[in-house]
Amino acid sequence: MPGKQVFEYAVIRVVPRVEREEFMNVGVVLYCKKLNFLRAIITVDEDRLCCFTNRDTVEEIKTNLHAFDQICHGGPESGPIGELDEASRFRWLTATRSTVVQASKVHPGLCVDPLQTLIRLHSQLVL
């Protein structure tokens, strides 16, 4: 059985009106260097999000979240940031910013299976 590996994760948040500082957790991004793993799981409850903003803005937010997911996957179709290595993409995604899509502070942990850990964190922190 493989040993536990260090991973880092952040909660993906939507802050529709930054000046009000209200946010809704919509996903989790997890990075494990040793296992070459960088993925996000994103779930948008549109009805709940509409309590914070209008329906048109929800579509724009979903587009931004799709870009977030594409950057995790990497490659030329995800733009110049997607061409960076996994560590750089994770750092870029989790950098502090004051936009509608934000990441929490980065938290460390230990895991054997990063995908199962990502699923568990998503269930605990988003659903």
SVG drawing of the C-alpha trace seen along z (x, -y; Angstrom):
<svg xmlns="http://www.w3.org/2000/svg" viewBox="-34 -47 41 49">
<polyline fill="none" stroke="black" stroke-width="0.4" points="0.0,0.0 1.5,-3.4 2.2,-5.8 0.4,-9.0 1.3,-12.0 1.2,-15.7 -1.6,-17.6 -2.9,-21.1 -6.4,-22.3 -8.5,-25.5 -12.2,-26.1 -13.5,-27.8 -15.9,-30.6 -18.2,-32.8 -18.4,-36.4 -21.1,-38.0 -20.8,-41.4 -17.3,-41.8 -18.2,-45.0 -20.7,-43.0 -18.2,-40.2 -21.0,-37.5 -19.8,-34.3 -21.0,-30.8 -18.7,-27.8 -19.0,-26.1 -16.0,-23.8 -12.6,-22.5 -9.3,-22.4 -6.7,-19.9 -3.0,-19.6 -0.7,-16.7 2.8,-17.1 4.1,-13.6 1.1,-12.0 0.9,-14.6 -2.6,-15.5 -4.4,-18.8 -8.2,-18.7 -11.2,-20.7 -14.8,-19.6 -17.3,-22.4 -21.0,-22.4 -23.1,-25.5 -26.6,-25.6 -28.1,-28.1 -31.2,-28.8 -29.1,-29.5 -26.7,-31.7 -29.6,-33.7 -30.2,-34.8 -27.0,-36.7 -27.2,-37.9 -29.4,-37.9 -29.8,-35.0 -27.6,-36.7 -24.7,-37.0 -25.0,-33.3 -24.3,-32.4 -21.2,-34.6 -20.0,-33.0 -20.5,-29.5 -18.3,-30.5 -15.6,-31.7 -15.8,-28.5 -15.5,-26.4 -12.2,-28.3 -11.0,-27.5 -11.7,-23.8 -10.0,-24.0 -6.8,-25.5 -6.7,-22.5 -6.7,-20.1 -4.0,-22.2 -3.0,-22.1 -3.2,-24.6 -7.0,-24.8 -6.9,-26.3 -4.9,-29.3 -1.4,-30.5 -1.9,-29.7 -2.9,-26.1 0.6,-25.7 2.3,-26.1 3.3,-23.2 0.8,-21.9 2.3,-23.6 2.3,-27.0 -1.3,-26.5 -2.4,-25.7 -0.6,-28.7 -2.2,-30.9 -5.7,-29.5 -5.3,-30.0 -3.7,-33.5 -5.5,-36.1 -7.7,-38.2 -10.8,-40.4 -12.8,-39.0 -16.1,-37.2 -14.4,-33.8 -12.0,-33.4 -10.1,-30.7 -9.8,-30.3 -6.4,-30.2 -4.5,-27.0 -4.7,-24.2 -2.4,-21.2 -3.1,-17.6 -2.1,-13.9 -3.8,-11.4 -3.4,-8.1 -5.9,-8.7 -6.2,-12.4 -9.3,-11.9 -11.2,-10.3 -9.9,-13.1 -11.1,-15.7 -14.5,-14.1 -14.7,-14.0 -13.7,-17.6 -16.2,-18.7 -18.9,-16.8 -18.0,-18.4 -17.3,-21.9 -19.7,-22.5 -22.7,-20.2"/>
</svg>
